[in-house]
């Protein structure tokens, strides 16, 4: 029998999905720095390419059912929503497409061939590390590189707007850097690539006054350590906290206001945080008018000047627009998603994923609107990367022969 006769068939679908993942990894630092909104198109294209790999697993089903219930309710709520959007390009149609394409992108990460996945993680790690160095320079120079590039293409920008645009990229770095750092280790790049990632995030967010990314940098590390130290219990505690907040968000605002602390705290905060608290106050008041069904999808846009576009809190926005039913669906989604990070043994991949989830949840609760396309795409992309890193085995220890049995080292999880 010839060698060709016994050779395994080529995995065309795995190579196809892996090739797209490699392409997206190459584009990641450029999109994150120059055009974060571009993640909406980039991840949609990835999901479209990976549609042949779409498969629903038993583990995915609870989260997807919660997502499906929330989606159906959101679509139905357009009937009574005061906001009227043209059918083409409406939020409802976008959500349907996003739910399908983003899940397909995650399935593509599972289906990717091992060789392509290794290249993807390697390129991701080096690219995000380079992005960290760029942010480091931008932080010390007031976004000089970004402004110079804009001027070179005959599209100059004011210094303050240049800083504002680059500051948005710190939110992307905060979500992506933990899993990118582990990708560096598992793809053979070395743990030291995490240093420019964290340094760039810390310096740029501090210099640009991006409080939330700087806070996320401080929160992600202890969360990752807790999930690594208590791999089964920590994700459960984290999931319970996230789910409880989505259910109790309006009640928390009402209780703090009843205590008298809310007004004093709002008066003492910086203008940006004080304005957020004003949005939260109005949102909690209007939630009380329709607590069960909500005001309808995108209704937040109709509450100006009390609320501009959205309440800058995902839980309050879902309560305001979709009511209790939507809040329960969102709480169920996040609960089952985070619980799935639990493992019987310590797993650095789950610790890195938990750090990314921490940053994403933090920003959702203080910064972005729930339905912003680029923000949903970034969340999906972080799930794609976590899936790819989890499927990538740790590198074999150097200096050992392959046939020899690998001995367990107590330091191995820490070094990884």
C-alpha positions as CSV (number, residue, x, y, z in Angstrom):
1,X,0.0,0.0,0.0
2,X,1.5,3.4,-1.0
3,X,1.9,6.4,1.3
4,X,-0.7,8.3,-0.7
5,X,-3.2,5.6,-0.1
6,X,-3.0,5.8,3.6
7,X,-2.6,9.6,3.9
8,X,-5.5,11.2,5.7
9,X,-7.8,13.4,3.6
10,X,-7.2,17.1,3.7
11,X,-9.4,19.1,6.0
12,X,-10.5,21.8,3.6
13,X,-13.0,23.3,6.0
14,X,-10.5,23.5,8.8
15,X,-8.0,25.2,6.5
16,X,-10.6,27.6,5.2
17,X,-11.7,28.7,8.7
18,X,-8.1,28.8,9.8
19,X,-7.1,31.0,6.9
20,X,-9.9,33.5,7.7
21,X,-8.8,33.6,11.4
22,X,-5.2,34.3,10.3
23,X,-6.5,37.2,8.1
24,X,-8.5,38.7,10.9
25,X,-5.6,38.3,13.3
26,X,-3.4,40.3,10.9
27,X,-6.1,43.1,10.7
28,X,-6.8,43.2,14.5
29,X,-4.1,45.8,15.6
30,X,-4.8,48.1,12.7
31,X,-8.6,48.0,13.2
32,X,-8.2,48.4,17.0
33,X,-6.0,51.5,16.6
34,X,-7.3,53.3,13.5
35,X,-11.0,52.3,13.3
36,X,-12.5,50.3,16.2
37,X,-15.9,50.6,14.5
38,X,-14.5,48.4,11.8
39,X,-14.8,45.3,14.0
40,X,-18.5,45.2,13.0
41,X,-17.6,44.5,9.4
42,X,-14.5,42.4,10.1
43,X,-16.2,39.9,12.4
44,X,-19.4,39.8,10.2
45,X,-17.2,38.8,7.3
46,X,-15.5,36.2,9.5
47,X,-18.8,34.7,10.5
48,X,-20.1,34.7,6.9
49,X,-17.0,32.8,5.8
50,X,-17.4,30.3,8.6
51,X,-21.1,29.6,8.1
52,X,-20.2,26.1,6.8
53,X,-18.8,25.3,10.2
54,X,-21.9,26.3,12.1
55,X,-22.8,23.6,14.5
56,X,-24.8,23.9,17.8
57,X,-23.3,21.9,20.6
58,X,-25.0,20.7,23.8
59,X,-22.8,23.1,25.8
60,X,-23.8,26.1,23.7
61,X,-27.5,25.4,23.8
62,X,-28.4,27.1,27.1
63,X,-26.7,30.4,26.3
64,X,-28.1,30.3,22.8
65,X,-31.6,29.7,24.0
66,X,-31.4,32.6,26.4
67,X,-30.1,34.7,23.5
68,X,-32.9,33.5,21.2
69,X,-35.6,34.3,23.8
70,X,-34.2,37.8,24.2
71,X,-33.9,38.3,20.5
72,X,-37.5,37.2,19.8
73,X,-38.8,39.5,22.6
74,X,-36.7,42.4,21.2
75,X,-38.2,41.9,17.7
76,X,-41.7,41.8,19.1
77,X,-41.1,44.9,21.2
78,X,-40.7,47.0,18.0
79,X,-44.5,47.0,17.8
80,X,-44.9,49.3,20.8
81,X,-41.5,51.1,20.6
82,X,-41.8,54.9,20.1
83,X,-38.7,54.8,18.0
84,X,-39.4,54.1,14.3
85,X,-36.5,52.9,12.2
86,X,-36.5,52.1,8.5
87,X,-36.8,48.3,8.0
88,X,-33.5,48.1,6.1
89,X,-30.7,48.6,8.5
90,X,-32.9,48.4,11.6
91,X,-31.6,47.2,14.9
92,X,-33.9,44.3,14.8
93,X,-32.6,42.9,11.5
94,X,-29.0,43.6,12.6
95,X,-29.5,41.6,15.8
96,X,-30.8,38.6,13.8
97,X,-27.8,38.7,11.5
98,X,-25.3,39.2,14.3
99,X,-26.6,36.3,16.4
100,X,-26.1,34.0,13.4
101,X,-22.8,35.3,12.1
102,X,-21.0,35.8,15.4
103,X,-21.9,32.3,16.5
104,X,-20.6,31.0,13.2
105,X,-17.3,32.8,13.9
106,X,-17.0,31.0,17.2
107,X,-17.7,27.7,15.5
108,X,-15.1,28.6,12.9
109,X,-12.5,29.0,15.7
110,X,-13.3,25.5,16.9
111,X,-13.2,24.0,13.4
112,X,-9.9,25.7,12.3
113,X,-7.0,23.4,11.6
114,X,-4.3,23.2,14.3
115,X,-1.6,24.6,12.0
116,X,-3.7,27.6,11.0
117,X,-4.8,28.2,14.5
118,X,-1.2,28.3,15.7
119,X,-0.3,30.9,13.1
120,X,-3.4,32.9,14.0
121,X,-2.5,33.0,17.7
122,X,1.2,33.8,16.9
123,X,0.2,36.7,14.6
124,X,-2.4,37.9,17.1
125,X,0.1,38.0,20.0
126,X,2.8,39.9,18.1
127,X,0.3,42.2,16.6
128,X,-1.4,43.1,19.9
129,X,2.1,43.5,21.5
130,X,3.0,46.0,18.7
131,X,-0.3,47.7,19.2
132,X,0.6,48.0,22.9
133,X,3.9,49.7,22.0
134,X,2.0,52.1,19.7
135,X,-0.4,53.0,22.6
136,X,2.6,53.5,24.8
137,X,4.0,56.1,22.4
138,X,0.6,57.7,21.8
139,X,0.0,58.1,25.5
140,X,3.2,60.0,26.0
141,X,2.9,62.1,22.9
142,X,-0.8,63.0,22.8
143,X,-1.7,60.6,19.9
144,X,1.1,62.1,17.7
145,X,1.4,59.0,15.5
146,X,-2.3,58.9,14.8
147,X,-2.5,62.6,14.1
148,X,0.6,62.5,11.8
149,X,-0.9,59.6,9.9
150,X,-4.2,61.5,9.4
151,X,-2.3,64.5,8.2
152,X,-0.2,62.4,5.8
153,X,-3.4,61.1,4.0
154,X,-4.7,64.7,3.8
155,X,-7.3,64.2,6.6
156,X,-5.9,66.3,9.5
157,X,-7.6,66.2,12.8
158,X,-7.6,68.4,15.9
159,X,-5.3,67.2,18.7
160,X,-8.2,66.8,21.1
161,X,-10.2,64.7,18.6
162,X,-7.1,62.7,17.8
163,X,-6.7,61.9,21.5
164,X,-10.4,61.0,21.8
165,X,-10.2,58.6,18.9
166,X,-7.1,56.8,20.1
167,X,-8.6,56.7,23.6
168,X,-11.4,54.5,22.2
169,X,-8.8,51.9,21.2
170,X,-7.9,51.4,24.9
171,X,-11.3,49.8,25.4
172,X,-10.4,47.3,22.7
173,X,-7.0,46.6,24.2
174,X,-8.6,46.1,27.7
175,X,-10.8,43.3,26.3
176,X,-8.3,41.6,24.0
177,X,-5.0,41.7,25.9
178,X,-5.5,38.9,28.5
179,X,-6.3,36.2,25.9
180,X,-3.7,37.7,23.5
181,X,-1.1,37.4,26.2
182,X,-1.9,33.7,26.7
183,X,-1.9,33.3,22.9
184,X,1.7,34.5,23.0
185,X,2.7,31.7,25.4
186,X,0.8,28.9,23.7
187,X,1.9,29.9,20.2
188,X,5.6,30.0,21.2
189,X,5.9,33.8,21.4
190,X,6.9,34.1,25.0
191,X,5.1,35.5,28.1
192,X,7.1,38.8,27.8
193,X,4.9,39.9,24.9
194,X,2.2,40.6,27.6
195,X,4.4,43.5,29.0
196,X,3.9,46.0,26.1
197,X,0.2,45.1,26.0
198,X,-0.4,45.9,29.6
199,X,2.0,48.9,29.6
200,X,0.4,50.5,26.5
201,X,-3.0,50.0,28.0
202,X,-2.1,51.5,31.3
203,X,-0.2,54.5,30.0
204,X,-2.6,55.4,27.3
205,X,-5.7,55.1,29.4
206,X,-4.1,57.1,32.2
207,X,-2.8,59.8,30.0
208,X,-6.0,60.1,28.0
209,X,-8.3,60.1,31.0
210,X,-10.0,56.8,30.1
211,X,-11.1,55.8,33.6
212,X,-12.9,52.6,32.6
213,X,-10.0,50.9,30.7
214,X,-7.6,51.8,33.5
215,X,-10.0,50.4,36.1
216,X,-10.4,47.3,33.9
217,X,-6.7,46.8,33.9
218,X,-6.7,46.7,37.6
219,X,-9.7,44.4,37.9
220,X,-8.8,41.8,35.2
221,X,-5.7,40.6,37.0
222,X,-7.3,39.6,40.3
223,X,-10.2,38.1,38.5
224,X,-7.9,36.0,36.3
225,X,-5.9,34.9,39.4
226,X,-9.1,34.0,41.2
227,X,-10.4,31.8,38.3
228,X,-7.0,30.1,38.1
229,X,-6.8,29.6,41.8
230,X,-10.4,28.4,42.2
231,X,-11.3,27.1,38.7
232,X,-14.7,25.8,39.7
233,X,-16.0,28.2,42.3
234,X,-14.7,31.5,41.1
235,X,-16.7,31.4,37.7
236,X,-19.8,30.5,39.6
237,X,-19.5,33.5,42.0
238,X,-18.7,35.7,39.0
239,X,-21.7,34.4,37.1
240,X,-24.0,34.9,40.1
241,X,-22.8,38.5,40.5
242,X,-23.3,39.3,36.8
243,X,-26.8,37.8,36.7
244,X,-27.9,39.4,39.9
245,X,-26.8,42.8,38.7
246,X,-28.8,42.5,35.4
247,X,-31.9,41.6,37.4
248,X,-31.5,44.2,40.3
249,X,-30.0,47.2,38.4
250,X,-33.1,49.5,38.7
251,X,-33.7,48.5,42.3
252,X,-30.1,49.4,43.2
253,X,-30.6,52.9,41.7
254,X,-33.9,53.3,43.6
255,X,-32.3,52.1,46.9
256,X,-29.3,54.4,46.7
257,X,-31.5,57.3,45.8
258,X,-33.8,56.6,48.8
259,X,-30.8,56.6,51.1
260,X,-29.9,60.1,50.0
261,X,-26.4,59.1,48.9
262,X,-27.1,59.3,45.2
263,X,-27.4,63.1,45.0
264,X,-24.4,63.7,47.1
265,X,-22.3,61.3,45.1
266,X,-23.5,62.7,41.8
267,X,-22.6,66.2,42.9
268,X,-19.1,65.2,43.9
269,X,-18.2,63.3,40.7
270,X,-16.4,64.5,37.6
271,X,-18.8,65.8,34.8
272,X,-18.6,62.6,32.8
273,X,-19.6,60.4,35.7
274,X,-22.1,62.9,37.0
275,X,-23.8,62.9,33.6
276,X,-23.9,59.1,33.6
277,X,-25.6,59.1,37.0
278,X,-28.1,61.5,35.7
279,X,-28.9,59.1,32.8
280,X,-29.2,56.3,35.3
281,X,-31.6,58.3,37.4
282,X,-33.9,59.0,34.5
283,X,-33.7,55.5,33.2
284,X,-34.7,54.0,36.6
285,X,-37.7,56.4,36.7
286,X,-38.9,55.5,33.2
287,X,-38.4,51.8,33.9
288,X,-41.1,52.1,36.6
289,X,-43.6,53.1,33.9
290,X,-43.4,49.8,32.0
291,X,-41.4,47.3,34.2
292,X,-42.6,44.1,32.6
293,X,-42.6,44.7,28.8
294,X,-40.4,47.8,28.6
295,X,-40.7,50.7,26.2
296,X,-39.6,48.8,23.2
297,X,-36.4,48.2,21.2
298,X,-34.3,51.4,20.7
299,X,-36.7,53.5,22.8
300,X,-33.8,55.0,24.7
301,X,-33.2,57.2,21.7
302,X,-36.5,59.0,22.4
303,X,-35.8,60.1,25.9
304,X,-33.6,63.2,25.2
305,X,-32.6,65.4,26.9
306,X,-32.9,63.1,30.0
307,X,-31.0,60.4,28.2
308,X,-28.8,60.9,25.1
309,X,-29.0,57.8,22.8
310,X,-28.7,55.3,25.7
311,X,-28.3,55.2,29.5
312,X,-24.6,54.2,29.4
313,X,-25.5,51.0,31.3
314,X,-26.4,47.8,29.6
315,X,-28.6,46.5,32.4
316,X,-30.6,49.7,32.7
317,X,-30.9,49.9,28.9
318,X,-32.3,46.4,28.6
319,X,-34.7,47.0,31.5
320,X,-35.8,50.3,29.9
321,X,-36.4,48.9,26.4
322,X,-37.2,45.2,27.0
323,X,-38.5,45.2,30.6
324,X,-38.2,42.3,33.0
325,X,-38.4,39.7,30.3
326,X,-35.4,41.1,28.5
327,X,-33.5,41.5,31.7
328,X,-34.1,37.8,32.7
329,X,-32.9,36.7,29.2
330,X,-29.7,38.8,29.5
331,X,-29.1,37.6,33.0
332,X,-29.5,34.0,31.9
333,X,-27.2,34.5,29.0
334,X,-24.3,36.0,31.1
335,X,-24.9,33.5,33.9
336,X,-24.6,30.3,31.8
337,X,-21.8,31.8,29.7
338,X,-19.6,32.6,32.7
339,X,-20.4,29.4,34.5
340,X,-19.0,27.6,31.4
341,X,-15.6,29.0,32.3
342,X,-15.5,26.7,35.2
343,X,-13.2,23.7,35.1
344,X,-12.4,20.8,37.4
345,X,-8.7,21.8,37.2
346,X,-6.7,25.0,36.8
347,X,-6.8,26.2,33.2
348,X,-5.0,29.4,32.2
349,X,-7.2,29.8,29.1
350,X,-10.3,30.1,31.3
351,X,-8.5,32.6,33.5
352,X,-7.6,34.7,30.5
353,X,-11.2,34.5,29.2
354,X,-12.6,35.6,32.6
355,X,-10.3,38.6,32.5
356,X,-11.6,39.6,29.1
357,X,-15.2,39.1,30.2
358,X,-14.6,41.3,33.3
359,X,-13.4,44.2,31.1
360,X,-16.3,43.7,28.7
361,X,-18.9,43.7,31.4
362,X,-17.4,46.7,33.1
363,X,-17.6,48.7,29.9
364,X,-21.1,47.5,29.2
365,X,-22.2,48.8,32.6
366,X,-20.7,52.3,32.4
367,X,-19.9,53.2,28.8
368,X,-21.5,51.7,25.6
369,X,-25.0,51.1,24.3
370,X,-26.2,47.5,24.2
371,X,-26.9,47.4,20.4
372,X,-23.8,49.2,19.1
373,X,-22.6,47.0,16.2
374,X,-18.8,47.3,16.8
375,X,-19.2,46.7,20.5
376,X,-21.2,43.4,20.0
377,X,-18.7,42.4,17.4
378,X,-15.8,43.0,19.8
379,X,-17.5,40.8,22.4
380,X,-18.0,38.1,19.7
381,X,-14.3,38.4,18.7
382,X,-13.2,37.9,22.3
383,X,-15.2,34.7,22.4
384,X,-13.6,33.6,19.1
385,X,-10.1,34.2,20.6
386,X,-10.9,32.5,23.8
387,X,-12.2,29.5,21.9
388,X,-9.0,29.4,19.8
389,X,-6.7,29.7,22.8
390,X,-8.6,27.0,24.7
391,X,-8.2,24.6,21.8
392,X,-4.5,25.3,21.5
393,X,-2.4,22.9,23.7
394,X,0.3,24.3,25.9
395,X,3.8,24.2,24.3
396,X,5.9,21.2,25.2
397,X,8.7,21.9,27.7
398,X,12.0,22.5,26.1
399,X,14.9,20.1,26.5
400,X,12.8,17.0,26.7
401,X,12.4,14.2,24.2
402,X,9.0,13.8,22.7
403,X,8.6,10.1,23.6
404,X,9.3,10.6,27.3
405,X,6.3,11.0,29.6
406,X,5.7,14.5,30.7
407,X,6.0,15.0,34.4
408,X,3.6,17.3,36.2
409,X,5.2,20.5,37.5
410,X,3.6,22.6,40.2
411,X,5.1,25.7,38.5
412,X,3.7,24.9,35.1
413,X,0.3,26.6,35.4
414,X,2.0,29.8,36.8
415,X,4.6,30.0,34.1
416,X,1.9,29.4,31.4
